[in-house]
Amino acid sequence: MQNTIVIQLPEKVNFIIDTIMKAGYEAYAVGGCIRDVILGRTPDDWDITTSAKPQQVKALFDRTIDTGIQHGTVTVMLDKEGFEVTTYRIDGEYEDSRHPKEVIFTANLLEDLKRRDFTINAMAYNNQSGLVDAFEGLVDIKRRVIRCVGDPMQRFGEDALRMMRAVRFSAQLGYEIDIKTLEAMKKLAPSLIRVSAERIQTELVKLLVSAHPEKLRIAYETEITKVILPEFDACMETQQNNPHHCYSVGEHTLKAMQEIRQDRILRLAMLFHDIGKPRTLTIDVEGIVHFHGHPDVSEKITRDILKRLKFDNDTIYMVTNLVKYHDYDVEPVPKHVRRAILKAGEDIFPLLFEVKQADIKAQSSYMRMEKEKRLAAVRQVYGEIIAQKQCISLKMLAVTGKDLMKEMDVQPGPEIGVMLRKLLDYVIEDPSRNEREILLKVAKEFQ
């Protein structure tokens, strides 16, 4: 099906398509880039599909890279920019719920579009033919629906990760998922067990940093999280009969993610901040639910999940610490705030304001004004501490380990570290004490 929509292709994309077509082959920009332009978004990259075989594409351009030549993909380099050009293909049998055992090249564009995941990703365009939309992707964009191309059972059977992609696109675009597509997801969700942790991680993060992280609820309803994040299922099934709350732990989590900016670390922190609550639930004599010690339990569970999903060490450090200290109560008094900064870490503490604010907004209205007022007071004290450059870490101390060794005739070793931490503790009490002479004198007294 052709359409009257006109798309302004980038100059380099046009050049590649024209070069291939002048040689007697077909070529189109295809997939997500076409979807994004129609939606008024800027594509991350431009993919090109062609009837030319890889070796024929290579012969037409000066610089190419064999990025996936066995699957028909060649990267054409123009200046320092790369464009993936893939031969029309029909995928053979899928043996691992992820990759086809073989691909068969075809000269038919529609055969190539037929194997793609969703209708909104199965459109192609060139200036000569216009928009090729054989599976009503435009209709689904207007309906705001994610729908599989053809039989969803077949599409998800070929590649289980497509189920997570459906939820992710729903979150990024704010679309609903077509009922037949949703039913197939419910049936085939267990097959996600065969997809690598790295692939799961990538899709989960894209979902979390989207405009609608609450769409993770779809992953719960289709039992996707039962496979990839069973700890979240426990949260969805844990009620909070407590004046401070009006949602289940899971619904509170979804709301908290919506209340914080679209940052990878912060969204992960909100996803996991209460993940330990189901394991710490107690009910008092009045029937009120409590979760004593849940931040420490949540930190441990978060660490285990992030390792399981193959996150890097920096992410694990940041997220687990935000989870650990998300409920840490600080008096809006300079001395107490300085101690809290030291305890949580200079890099962690300022982010806690955002985490705590999102947490409060996802709770009931009970005492909300008081909580926000106290948080604002702590933030003001923190701002003054930073503005005055008060000492809050070892690197800000007016003396170093070298100073101690020189002035006190102390040998290098653990004793130096112990002494510096004692001096930091002394300065945290009163920043005016952070003078070299004062600290050397006190160090001699400590010694």
Phi, psi and chi 1 to 4 in degrees:
 res  aa     phi    psi   chi1   chi2   chi3   chi4
   1 MET       -  129.0  172.4  178.7  140.2      -
   2 GLN   -99.9  157.5  -67.4 -174.0    8.7      -
   3 ASN  -138.3  157.7 -160.2  -73.8      -      -
   4 THR   -84.0   -0.5   54.2      -      -      -
   5 ILE   -61.8  135.7  -78.4 -177.6      -      -
   6 VAL  -109.2  127.4  175.3      -      -      -
   7 ILE  -114.7  131.8  -69.8  174.5      -      -
   8 GLN   -84.3  101.1 -170.1   68.6   42.8      -
   9 LEU   -78.7  143.5  -62.7  176.3      -      -
  10 PRO   -59.0  153.3  -21.7   32.2      -      -
  11 GLU   -55.9  -44.3 -168.4  178.6  -33.8      -
  12 LYS   -69.1  -36.2  -70.8  176.6 -177.7  174.3
  13 VAL   -65.1  -44.3  174.1      -      -      -
  14 ASN   -59.5  -41.6 -106.6  -28.5      -      -
  15 PHE   -61.0  -44.7  171.9   75.0      -      -
  16 ILE   -64.6  -47.1  -67.2  170.4      -      -
  17 ILE   -61.7  -46.2  -69.9  173.1      -      -
  18 ASP   -62.5  -42.2  -73.1  -10.5      -      -
  19 THR   -60.2  -44.7  -57.9      -      -      -
  20 ILE   -67.1  -42.8  -65.3  171.2      -      -
  21 MET   -68.9  -35.8  -70.4  177.9   71.3      -
  22 LYS   -64.5  -24.4  -79.7  172.3 -174.2  170.2
  23 ALA   -84.5    1.6      -      -      -      -
  24 GLY    99.8    7.9      -      -      -      -
  25 TYR  -107.6  170.4  -50.7  106.4      -      -
  26 GLU   -92.3  152.6  -66.0  177.3   10.1      -
  27 ALA  -159.0  140.4      -      -      -      -
  28 TYR  -143.6  148.7  -65.2   83.2      -      -
  29 ALA   -74.8  141.8      -      -      -      -
  30 VAL  -145.2  153.5   69.4      -      -      -
  31 GLY    85.1 -139.7      -      -      -      -
  32 GLY   -58.5  -32.0      -      -      -      -
  33 CYS   -65.5  -37.4   57.0      -      -      -
  34 ILE   -69.0  -44.8  -59.0  -57.3      -      -
  35 ARG   -55.5  -47.5  174.3 -158.3   69.3 -135.7
  36 ASP   -63.8  -42.4  -75.5  -15.3      -      -
  37 VAL   -62.7  -42.5  171.3      -      -      -
  38 ILE   -61.3  -34.8  -69.5  168.8      -      -
  39 LEU   -83.2   -0.3  -71.6  169.1      -      -
  40 GLY    78.4   18.6      -      -      -      -
  41 ARG  -101.2  160.3  -66.8  149.8   60.9  112.1
  42 THR   -92.5  119.1  -57.2      -      -      -
  43 PRO   -62.6  143.7  -20.7   32.7      -      -
  44 ASP   -69.6  -39.1  -70.5  -29.2      -      -
  45 ASP  -152.8  167.3   43.6   43.6      -      -
  46 TRP  -117.6  119.2  -71.4   82.5      -      -
  47 ASP  -100.9  144.3  -67.8  -30.4      -      -
  48 ILE  -123.6  136.0  -65.5  156.1      -      -
  49 THR  -116.8  147.6 -171.2      -      -      -
  50 THR  -150.5  156.8  178.7      -      -      -
  51 SER   -80.9  -14.3   59.7      -      -      -
  52 ALA   -71.2  142.3      -      -      -      -
  53 LYS   -81.0  160.6  -65.5 -162.9  173.4  140.8
  54 PRO   -49.7  -45.4  -28.2   34.2      -      -
  55 GLN   -66.7  -31.9  -65.7  -58.6  -27.8      -
  56 GLN   -70.8  -36.9  -66.9  167.3  -31.1      -
  57 VAL   -64.9  -46.4  172.0      -      -      -
  58 LYS   -57.6  -36.0  -75.0  167.1   67.7   69.7
  59 ALA   -69.4  -18.0      -      -      -      -
  60 LEU   -91.5  -13.9  -64.6  173.9      -      -
  61 PHE  -128.3  149.6  -61.2   95.9      -      -
  62 ASP   -68.0  -42.8  -65.8  -25.6      -      -
  63 ARG  -125.8  119.3  -73.0 -174.4   61.6 -139.3
  64 THR  -136.6  156.8   61.2      -      -      -
  65 ILE  -125.7  134.0  -58.9  168.4      -      -
  66 ASP   -80.6   78.6  -64.3   -4.5      -      -
  67 THR   -77.0  -31.9   37.8      -      -      -
  68 GLY  -158.9   53.7      -      -      -      -
  69 ILE   -63.8  -29.4 -156.8  157.3      -      -
  70 GLN   -67.4  -22.1   68.8  -82.0   20.9      -
  71 HIS  -104.1    9.0  -66.7  116.6      -      -
  72 GLY    93.8    9.8      -      -      -      -
  73 THR  -104.9  128.4  -57.8      -      -      -
  74 VAL  -124.4  136.7  170.4      -      -      -
  75 THR   -96.2  120.7  -62.7      -      -      -
  76 VAL   -91.5  125.1  173.3      -      -      -
  77 MET   -98.0  123.3  -60.6  -60.8  -62.9      -
  78 LEU  -121.5  118.7  -62.7  178.7      -      -
  79 ASP    56.7 -121.3  -62.1  -33.1      -      -
  80 LYS  -110.9   15.9  -68.4 -177.0  178.9  176.9
  81 GLU  -104.7  136.4 -158.9  173.3   -5.9      -
  82 GLY  -107.3  141.4      -      -      -      -
  83 PHE  -129.6  124.1  -62.9   86.7      -      -
  84 GLU   -78.0  125.1  -73.8 -164.5   -6.3      -
  85 VAL  -117.8  119.5  179.5      -      -      -
  86 THR  -122.2  134.8  -56.3      -      -      -
  87 THR   -69.2  140.1  -55.8      -      -      -
  88 TYR   -47.9  136.3  -60.3  162.0      -      -
  89 ARG  -147.9  159.8   69.1 -174.7 -149.4 -159.2
  90 ILE  -116.1  126.5  -58.4  167.0      -      -
  91 ASP   -77.6  137.7  -68.9  -19.8      -      -
  92 GLY   -78.2 -159.2      -      -      -      -
  93 GLU   -66.1  138.6 -176.9 -171.6  -14.4      -
  94 TYR   -94.4  123.6  -76.9   75.1      -      -
  95 GLU  -106.7   -9.3   53.9 -173.6   -7.9      -
  96 ASP  -132.4   23.6   62.0   -6.8      -      -
  97 SER    58.0   25.0  -61.1      -      -      -
  98 ARG  -150.0  -48.6 -173.5   73.7 -170.6   98.3
  99 HIS  -123.6  140.8  -58.0  102.0      -      -
 100 PRO   -73.0  142.3   24.4  -29.8      -      -
 101 LYS   -64.9  -32.6 -159.1 -176.2  -34.8 -173.6
 102 GLU  -153.5  161.6   61.2  175.3   -9.8      -
 103 VAL  -123.5  146.5  -61.1      -      -      -
 104 ILE  -116.1  123.2  -58.0  152.4      -      -
 105 PHE   -72.8  145.0  -63.1  143.4      -      -
 106 THR  -136.5  160.0  173.7      -      -      -
 107 ALA   -99.1    6.0      -      -      -      -
 108 ASN  -107.1  115.4 -171.0  -36.3      -      -
 109 LEU   -58.2  -43.4  171.2   65.1      -      -
 110 LEU   -63.5  -34.1  -67.4 -170.1      -      -
 111 GLU   -62.1  -38.0  -73.8  -66.7  -26.4      -
 112 ASP   -68.9  -44.0 -177.5   82.6      -      -
 113 LEU   -67.1  -29.8  -63.5  177.9      -      -
 114 LYS   -64.4  -26.7 -163.0 -170.5  -69.7 -176.1
 115 ARG   -86.6   -5.0   69.3  179.0  176.6   81.8
 116 ARG   -77.1  165.1  -67.2  173.0 -175.5  -92.3
 117 ASP   -72.0  -60.9   52.3    6.9      -      -
 118 PHE  -122.0  153.6  -51.5  113.2      -      -
 119 THR   -58.0  -36.2   58.9      -      -      -
 120 ILE   -70.7  -13.8   61.5  171.5      -      -
 121 ASN  -105.6    7.9  -63.4  -25.4      -      -
 122 ALA  -114.9   34.7      -      -      -      -
 123 MET  -110.2  147.8  -64.8 -179.5  -76.7      -
 124 ALA  -130.7  158.4      -      -      -      -
 125 TYR  -152.3  137.0 -176.1   91.6      -      -
 126 ASN  -143.2  166.0   67.7   25.2      -      -
 127 ASN   -67.0  -23.8  -68.2  -28.1      -      -
 128 GLN   -81.2  -47.6 -169.4  171.8  -53.3      -
 129 SER   -92.3  -17.6  -57.3      -      -      -
 130 GLY    77.5 -153.0      -      -      -      -
 131 LEU   -83.7  124.9 -175.3   71.1      -      -
 132 VAL  -101.5  113.5  179.2      -      -      -
 133 ASP  -133.5   73.8  179.8   18.2      -      -
 134 ALA   -73.9  -17.5      -      -      -      -
 135 PHE  -119.3   21.4  -55.8  101.0      -      -
 136 GLU    61.0   42.7  -60.4 -169.0  -38.9      -
 137 GLY   -61.6  -38.9      -      -      -      -
 138 LEU   -62.5  -41.1  -95.3 -175.7      -      -
 139 VAL   -60.6  -43.5  171.6      -      -      -
 140 ASP   -69.6  -31.4  -73.4  -21.7      -      -
 141 ILE   -64.3  -42.2  -75.9  174.5      -      -
 142 LYS   -67.5  -36.7  -76.8  170.1 -174.1  164.0
 143 ARG   -79.4  -11.7  -70.7  169.6   57.7 -141.1
 144 ARG    59.2   55.4  -60.2  176.6   63.8   82.0
 145 VAL  -131.1  140.2  164.4      -      -      -
 146 ILE   -97.7  118.6  -54.4  -64.5      -      -
 147 ARG  -136.9  135.6  179.7  170.1   62.0   92.6
 148 CYS   -66.5  150.8  -79.9      -      -      -
 149 VAL   -75.5  121.7  173.9      -      -      -
 150 GLY    71.1 -141.2      -      -      -      -
 151 ASP   -81.2  115.1  177.9    8.0      -      -
 152 PRO   -62.8  -32.2   14.2  -24.2      -      -
 153 MET   -61.0  -40.1  -70.6  -67.3  -73.7      -
 154 GLN   -69.3  -44.7 -173.4  178.0  -16.1      -
 155 ARG   -61.0  -45.6  -68.3  -69.5   82.9   78.6
 156 PHE   -76.0  -26.7  -65.2  139.3      -      -
 157 GLY   -67.6  -32.9      -      -      -      -
 158 GLU   -69.4  -43.5  -69.3  164.1  -10.4      -
 159 ASP  -146.3  103.3 -176.8   -7.9      -      -
 160 ALA   -63.0  -28.6      -      -      -      -
 161 LEU   -62.6  -22.5 -169.3   66.0      -      -
 162 ARG   -58.0  -26.5  -74.8  171.8  170.8  167.6
 163 MET   -65.2  -42.0  -70.1 -179.4  -82.6      -
 164 MET   -69.6  -33.9  -77.5 -159.1   70.6      -
 165 ARG   -64.4  -36.0  -78.2  168.7   58.2   81.9
 166 ALA   -61.4  -46.1      -      -      -      -
 167 VAL   -65.2  -41.5 -178.1      -      -      -
 168 ARG   -63.1  -45.7 -173.6 -108.3  -70.4 -176.4
 169 PHE   -63.6  -38.6  -78.3  123.9      -      -
 170 SER   -58.6  -40.9  170.5      -      -      -
 171 ALA   -71.9  -40.8      -      -      -      -
 172 GLN   -70.2  -38.0  -73.5  178.2  -34.3      -
 173 LEU  -100.8  -13.1  -58.1  172.3      -      -
 174 GLY    73.5   27.0      -      -      -      -
 175 TYR   -93.1  158.1  -73.6   12.8      -      -
 176 GLU   -87.5  163.2  -64.7  -55.6  -48.5      -
 177 ILE  -103.1  131.0  -61.9  177.1      -      -
 178 ASP   -52.4  141.9  166.2   72.9      -      -
 179 ILE   -59.3  -43.3 -171.6   69.2      -      -
 180 LYS   -67.4  -37.0  -74.3 -174.2  179.0  175.2
 181 THR   -63.7  -41.5  -60.1      -      -      -
 182 LEU   -64.8  -42.6 -147.1   50.0      -      -
 183 GLU   -63.2  -39.2  -74.3  168.1   -0.9      -
 184 ALA   -66.2  -37.5      -      -      -      -
 185 MET   -61.2  -43.1  -71.6  162.9   68.0      -
 186 LYS   -61.3  -37.6  -72.4  176.0 -175.4  173.7
 187 LYS   -74.7  -36.5  -72.0  176.3 -175.2  169.7
 188 LEU  -103.6    0.2  -67.2  175.1      -      -
 189 ALA   -50.2  -39.5      -      -      -      -
 190 PRO   -57.1  -24.3  -26.7   36.0      -      -
 191 SER   -69.5  -11.7   61.9      -      -      -
 192 LEU   -64.3  -16.7  -85.7  161.7      -      -
 193 ILE   -59.6  -21.8 -164.0   76.2      -      -
 194 ARG   -90.1   -3.9  -58.7  170.4   73.7 -177.6
 195 VAL   -90.7  141.8  177.0      -      -      -
 196 SER   -65.2  151.1   73.4      -      -      -
 197 ALA   -59.6  -36.7      -      -      -      -
 198 GLU   -62.5  -41.0  -69.7   86.5   -8.7      -
 199 ARG   -67.7  -41.8  -67.6  -77.8 -172.0  171.6
 200 ILE   -60.5  -45.9  -61.1  -71.4      -      -
 201 GLN   -57.5  -47.2 -179.3 -146.9  120.6      -
 202 THR   -58.1  -47.5  -61.6      -      -      -
 203 GLU   -68.6  -38.5  -71.7  -60.1  -35.8      -
 204 LEU   -62.2  -44.8  179.4   62.9      -      -
 205 VAL   -64.2  -43.2  168.1      -      -      -
 206 LYS   -59.8  -38.9  -75.2  179.3  179.8  177.9
 207 LEU   -64.5  -47.6 -168.2  167.2      -      -
 208 LEU   -63.8  -38.3  -65.7 -176.9      -      -
 209 VAL   -89.0    9.4  -60.7      -      -      -
 210 SER   -78.1  177.9   73.0      -      -      -
 211 ALA   -70.7  -19.5      -      -      -      -
 212 HIS  -132.5   69.0  -62.0  -81.2      -      -
 213 PRO   -62.7  -20.5   25.8  -35.1      -      -
 214 GLU   -65.7  -12.5   74.2  -80.9    3.6      -
 215 LYS   -67.7   -6.0  -67.5  -79.3 -170.1  178.3
 216 LEU   -58.0  -22.2 -177.4   63.6      -      -
 217 ARG   -57.2  -35.1 -172.6 -173.0  -69.0  107.1
 218 ILE   -63.1  -39.8  -62.2  171.0      -      -
 219 ALA   -63.2  -33.2      -      -      -      -
 220 TYR   -71.1  -46.2  167.4   69.8      -      -
 221 GLU   -66.1  -28.1  -69.4  166.2  -10.0      -
 222 THR   -93.5    3.1   52.7      -      -      -
 223 GLU    68.3   21.7  -60.5 -167.5    0.0      -
 224 ILE   -68.6  -43.5  -73.3  172.7      -      -
 225 THR   -67.0  -23.8   50.0      -      -      -
 226 LYS   -58.8  -29.2 -171.9  175.2 -179.3 -180.0
 227 VAL   -91.5  -46.7  179.6      -      -      -
 228 ILE   -96.5  -20.1   66.8  162.8      -      -
 229 LEU  -154.0   63.2 -156.7   59.9      -      -
 230 PRO   -60.4  -24.6   18.9  -30.3      -      -
 231 GLU   -62.7  -30.9  -60.9   87.2  -11.5      -
 232 PHE   -70.9  -36.5  178.3   73.1      -      -
 233 ASP   -57.7  -42.0  -75.3   32.3      -      -
 234 ALA   -60.4  -37.4      -      -      -      -
 235 CYS   -66.0  -42.2  -68.4      -      -      -
 236 MET   -63.4  -25.9  -69.9  -64.0  -77.0      -
 237 GLU  -100.7   10.9  -71.0  144.4   23.6      -
 238 THR  -112.1  114.2  -59.1      -      -      -
 239 GLN   -81.8  156.8  -63.2  -56.9  -43.9      -
 240 GLN  -124.3   83.6  -57.3 -170.5   91.8      -
 241 ASN   -79.9   83.7 -179.9   25.7      -      -
 242 ASN  -153.4  138.9 -175.9  -61.9      -      -
 243 PRO   -55.5  -28.3  -16.8   23.3      -      -
 244 HIS   -76.1  -11.1  -66.6  -81.8      -      -
 245 HIS  -127.5  152.3  -71.6  -79.5      -      -
 246 CYS  -131.2    2.2   54.6      -      -      -
 247 TYR  -127.0  164.8  -56.4  110.5      -      -
 248 SER   -65.1  167.5   68.8      -      -      -
 249 VAL   -58.2  -43.0  176.8      -      -      -
 250 GLY   -66.5  -44.7      -      -      -      -
 251 GLU   -66.6  -36.2  -70.7  -66.4  -18.7      -
 252 HIS   -60.1  -41.9  162.2   77.0      -      -
 253 THR   -61.3  -46.7  -64.4      -      -      -
 254 LEU   -61.3  -42.2  -64.4  174.7      -      -
 255 LYS   -66.3  -42.1  177.6   75.2  172.5  158.0
 256 ALA   -62.3  -37.2      -      -      -      -
 257 MET   -64.8  -35.8  -73.3 -164.2  -67.4      -
 258 GLN   -67.5  -27.4  -73.6  176.5  -88.3      -
 259 GLU   -86.8   -0.7  -66.1  -68.1   -9.6      -
 260 ILE  -118.8  154.2 -152.1  158.1      -      -
 261 ARG   -64.1  163.3   62.4 -173.1  161.1   97.3
 262 GLN   -79.2   68.1  -70.2  168.4 -107.4      -
 263 ASP  -117.8  136.3  173.4   83.9      -      -
 264 ARG   -56.7  -50.2  179.7  172.0  171.9  -88.5
 265 ILE   -65.8  -44.8  -63.9  -63.9      -      -
 266 LEU   -68.6  -39.7  -66.6  176.1      -      -
 267 ARG   -67.1  -39.7  -72.5  -82.5  171.6   90.8
 268 LEU   -62.7  -41.2  -77.1  164.9      -      -
 269 ALA   -60.9  -42.2      -      -      -      -
 270 MET   -70.2  -34.3  -62.9  -34.0  -67.2      -
 271 LEU   -61.4  -38.2  171.9   60.9      -      -
 272 PHE  -104.1   -3.4  -64.0  125.1      -      -
 273 HIS   -60.3  -30.3   77.1  -72.8      -      -
 274 ASP  -115.4   18.8  -78.4  -11.7      -      -
 275 ILE   -63.1  -19.2 -156.6   84.5      -      -
 276 GLY   -89.0   -3.9      -      -      -      -
 277 LYS   -60.2  -43.5  -82.5 -169.2  170.1  179.5
 278 PRO   -57.3  -30.2  -27.8   37.2      -      -
 279 ARG   -85.1   -9.8  -63.7 -169.8 -163.6  175.8
 280 THR  -116.7   10.5   56.6      -      -      -
 281 LEU   -66.5  129.5 -175.1  148.9      -      -
 282 THR  -134.1  155.7   56.2      -      -      -
 283 ILE  -124.8  125.7  -55.7  173.3      -      -
 284 ASP   -83.4 -179.5   66.0   21.1      -      -
 285 VAL   -63.1  -22.8  -70.3      -      -      -
 286 GLU   -91.2    3.5  -65.4  173.4  -11.7      -
 287 GLY    84.0    8.6      -      -      -      -
 288 ILE   -81.5  134.4  -56.1  -62.8      -      -
 289 VAL   -86.7  137.0  169.4      -      -      -
 290 HIS  -129.1  157.5  -58.2  -80.8      -      -
 291 PHE  -133.7   57.4  -56.1   97.8      -      -
 292 HIS   -61.4  132.1  -61.3  -60.1      -      -
 293 GLY    76.4   13.0      -      -      -      -
 294 HIS   -66.1  -29.4   81.1  -89.3      -      -
 295 PRO   -60.5  -41.2  -26.2   37.1      -      -
 296 ASP   -68.4  -40.5  -73.4  -22.8      -      -
 297 VAL   -66.4  -41.3  176.2      -      -      -
 298 SER   -61.1  -40.1  -65.0      -      -      -
 299 GLU   -59.5  -45.5 -179.1 -150.7    6.8      -
 300 LYS   -64.9  -45.7 -175.8 -175.6 -177.7  -52.8
 301 ILE   -63.0  -41.7  -64.2  170.6      -      -
 302 THR   -59.4  -45.2  -59.6      -      -      -
 303 ARG   -59.0  -44.5 -171.4  179.7  -56.4  -79.6
 304 ASP   -62.6  -43.1  -69.0  -17.2      -      -
 305 ILE   -66.1  -46.1  -65.6  169.5      -      -
 306 LEU   -63.7  -35.9  -66.2  176.8      -      -
 307 LYS   -68.5  -42.2  -76.1 -176.2  176.2  177.2
 308 ARG   -61.0  -35.9 -176.1  175.8   78.9 -141.0
 309 LEU   -91.2   10.7  -67.7  176.8      -      -
 310 LYS    63.4   37.1  -49.3  -71.6 -171.8 -166.4
 311 PHE   -73.3  154.9  -82.1   89.2      -      -
 312 ASP   -74.5  162.7   60.5  -81.6      -      -
 313 ASN   -64.0  -36.4  -70.6  -25.4      -      -
 314 ASP   -62.9  -43.2  -74.7  -13.7      -      -
 315 THR   -63.5  -44.6  -61.1      -      -      -
 316 ILE   -59.8  -43.3  -66.8  172.1      -      -
 317 TYR   -61.1  -50.9  162.8   77.2      -      -
 318 MET   -64.3  -49.0  -67.2  -64.3  -69.7      -
 319 VAL   -67.9  -45.9  175.3      -      -      -
 320 THR   -63.4  -35.9   53.0      -      -      -
 321 ASN   -71.4  -38.1  -84.1  -70.3      -      -
 322 LEU   -63.6  -38.9  -73.0  170.8      -      -
 323 VAL   -65.7  -44.4  168.2      -      -      -
 324 LYS   -60.7  -40.3 -178.9  176.0 -177.5  176.1
 325 TYR  -103.5    8.8  -65.5  109.4      -      -
 326 HIS   -63.5  -25.6   82.3  -87.7      -      -
 327 ASP  -109.0    9.4 -145.6   25.6      -      -
 328 TYR   -70.8  122.0 -176.3   47.3      -      -
 329 ASP   -90.7  130.0 -164.9   29.5      -      -
 330 VAL  -124.4  130.6 -175.2      -      -      -
 331 GLU   -71.1  137.9  -73.4  -77.0  -31.2      -
 332 PRO   -76.9   55.9   25.1  -28.7      -      -
 333 VAL  -123.4  132.1  175.6      -      -      -
 334 PRO   -47.0  -48.7  -29.7   35.1      -      -
 335 LYS   -59.4  -43.0  178.6  169.5   68.6  173.7
 336 HIS   -70.1  -38.6  -69.8 -170.6      -      -
 337 VAL   -66.6  -40.8  174.5      -      -      -
 338 ARG   -60.8  -40.6  -74.3 -167.2  -62.9  -89.7
 339 ARG   -65.5  -38.1  -71.6 -144.5  170.9  -80.8
 340 ALA   -66.5  -39.0      -      -      -      -
 341 ILE   -62.3  -44.3  -61.6  166.7      -      -
 342 LEU   -62.1  -41.2 -178.3   62.8      -      -
 343 LYS   -69.8  -49.6 -174.5  168.6 -174.5  174.5
 344 ALA   -78.2  -34.2      -      -      -      -
 345 GLY   113.5  142.9      -      -      -      -
 346 GLU   -60.3  -33.2  -73.5  178.4  -84.4      -
 347 ASP   -81.0  -27.4   48.1   -7.0      -      -
 348 ILE   -85.5  -44.2  -60.8  -63.5      -      -
 349 PHE   -54.1  -48.8 -168.8   82.2      -      -
 350 PRO   -62.8  -29.3   15.7  -26.5      -      -
 351 LEU   -71.9  -23.0  -64.9  175.5      -      -
 352 LEU   -63.8  -26.4  -74.3  171.6      -      -
 353 PHE   -62.0  -42.5  -67.8  113.5      -      -
 354 GLU   -68.9  -41.0  -65.1 -178.6   74.2      -
 355 VAL   -63.0  -47.4  168.4      -      -      -
 356 LYS   -64.9  -39.9  -74.8  173.9  173.9  -74.1
 357 GLN   -62.6  -45.0 -175.4   67.9   55.9      -
 358 ALA   -63.7  -39.9      -      -      -      -
 359 ASP   -60.9  -46.3 -161.5    8.3      -      -
 360 ILE   -62.1  -44.5  -68.1  167.9      -      -
 361 LYS   -65.3  -22.2  -75.7 -174.2  174.0  178.1
 362 ALA   -95.0    6.3      -      -      -      -
 363 GLN   -98.5 -175.7  -64.9  170.5    3.4      -
 364 SER   -73.2  172.8   70.5      -      -      -
 365 SER   -78.6   -5.3   57.4      -      -      -
 366 TYR   -59.3  117.6  174.9   69.0      -      -
 367 MET    61.1   19.3  -68.4 -174.9   69.6      -
 368 ARG   -62.1  -44.1  179.4  176.9  -69.0  178.1
 369 MET   -60.3  -41.9  -76.5 -178.5   66.6      -
 370 GLU   -63.9  -42.7  -67.2   91.1  -31.9      -
 371 LYS   -63.3  -44.6  -67.4  171.8 -170.8  173.2
 372 GLU   -68.4  -36.1  -69.5 -175.0  -27.9      -
 373 LYS   -64.3  -43.1 -169.4  175.3  176.8 -177.1
 374 ARG   -66.0  -41.5 -175.2 -180.0  174.9   91.0
 375 LEU   -62.8  -41.4 -174.2   61.7      -      -
 376 ALA   -64.1  -36.2      -      -      -      -
 377 ALA   -66.8  -41.6      -      -      -      -
 378 VAL   -64.9  -41.6  175.1      -      -      -
 379 ARG   -61.6  -38.9 -167.1 -167.9  -76.3  -97.8
 380 GLN   -65.7  -44.1 -175.0  176.7  -17.0      -
 381 VAL   -62.3  -42.7  172.7      -      -      -
 382 TYR   -58.6  -44.4  171.1   75.4      -      -
 383 GLY   -59.4  -39.8      -      -      -      -
 384 GLU   -67.7  -40.5  -70.3  164.8    2.0      -
 385 ILE   -60.4  -45.4  -72.1  167.2      -      -
 386 ILE   -68.2  -43.6  -62.9  -56.9      -      -
 387 ALA   -61.2  -36.2      -      -      -      -
 388 GLN   -86.6   -0.5  -66.6  166.6   18.2      -
 389 LYS    54.1   41.0  -65.5 -171.6  169.2   68.3
 390 GLN   -67.0  148.0  -67.1  178.5   15.8      -
 391 CYS   -69.7  121.3  178.9      -      -      -
 392 ILE  -133.0    9.1   48.6  173.4      -      -
 393 SER  -155.5  163.7   64.5      -      -      -
 394 LEU   -57.9  -37.5  -73.7  171.6      -      -
 395 LYS   -69.9  -14.6   67.6  175.3 -177.6  -81.2
 396 MET   -95.4   -4.5  -64.3  176.8   77.9      -
 397 LEU   -63.7  145.6  -92.8 -179.8      -      -
 398 ALA   -74.9   -6.8      -      -      -      -
 399 VAL  -125.9  154.9  -65.7      -      -      -
 400 THR  -118.3  173.7   64.7      -      -      -
 401 GLY   -60.8  -35.8      -      -      -      -
 402 LYS   -63.0  -39.9  -74.0 -177.0  179.0  177.7
 403 ASP   -59.1  -45.5  -68.1  -30.8      -      -
 404 LEU   -63.9  -41.8  -63.9 -178.5      -      -
 405 MET   -65.2  -39.2  -74.3 -173.6  -76.4      -
 406 LYS   -72.0  -47.1 -177.3  179.8  175.1 -175.3
 407 GLU   -81.1  -26.6  -62.7  -67.3  -29.3      -
 408 MET  -114.6    2.4  -61.9  170.5   58.6      -
 409 ASP    55.6   46.4 -163.5   26.3      -      -
 410 VAL  -102.2  139.5 -178.6      -      -      -
 411 GLN   -80.8  151.0  -65.5  -56.9  -52.4      -
 412 PRO   -57.0  142.2  -20.3   30.7      -      -
 413 GLY   156.9 -175.5      -      -      -      -
 414 PRO   -58.5  -28.3  -18.8   27.9      -      -
 415 GLU   -58.7  -35.0 -172.4 -174.6  -15.9      -
 416 ILE   -63.5  -47.0  -63.6  -69.8      -      -
 417 GLY   -61.2  -42.3      -      -      -      -
 418 VAL   -61.3  -44.9  171.8      -      -      -
 419 MET   -63.9  -43.4 -178.1   67.7   72.8      -
 420 LEU   -62.8  -39.6  -73.1  170.0      -      -
 421 ARG   -67.0  -35.3  -80.4 -171.5  -71.4  -83.1
 422 LYS   -64.7  -41.3  -81.7 -173.8 -179.6  179.1
 423 LEU   -66.7  -38.7  -67.9  173.4      -      -
 424 LEU   -63.0  -42.3  178.1   58.3      -      -
 425 ASP   -59.3  -40.3 -155.1   48.6      -      -
 426 TYR   -64.8  -39.8  176.6   73.3      -      -
 427 VAL   -76.1  -34.6  168.5      -      -      -
 428 ILE   -57.5  -36.5  -69.8  -74.9      -      -
 429 GLU   -62.1  -38.2  -78.1  -70.5  -48.2      -
 430 ASP  -153.4  105.1 -179.9   -3.9      -      -
 431 PRO   -61.0  -23.0  -15.4   24.9      -      -
 432 SER   -66.0  -15.5   68.6      -      -      -
 433 ARG   -77.3   -8.1  -64.0  169.0  173.0  174.5
 434 ASN   -79.4   64.7 -165.0   27.1      -      -
 435 GLU  -123.2  140.0  -60.6  -77.1  -12.6      -
 436 ARG   -55.4  -49.2 -171.2  172.7 -173.9  -82.9
 437 GLU   -62.9  -43.4  -70.4   71.9   21.0      -
 438 ILE   -61.4  -45.5  -65.0  173.3      -      -
 439 LEU   -69.0  -37.5  -66.1 -178.0      -      -
 440 LEU   -65.7  -38.3  -72.2  173.3      -      -
 441 LYS   -65.1  -45.8 -177.2 -177.0  175.7 -172.7
 442 VAL   -65.6  -37.7  170.6      -      -      -
 443 ALA   -61.1  -39.2      -      -      -      -
 444 LYS   -66.1  -36.2  -75.7  170.7 -175.2  171.3
 445 GLU   -67.8  -40.8  -70.5  170.4    7.6      -
 446 PHE   -61.4  -39.2  -76.4  156.8      -      -
 447 GLN   -65.0      - -167.8 -178.8   27.7      -
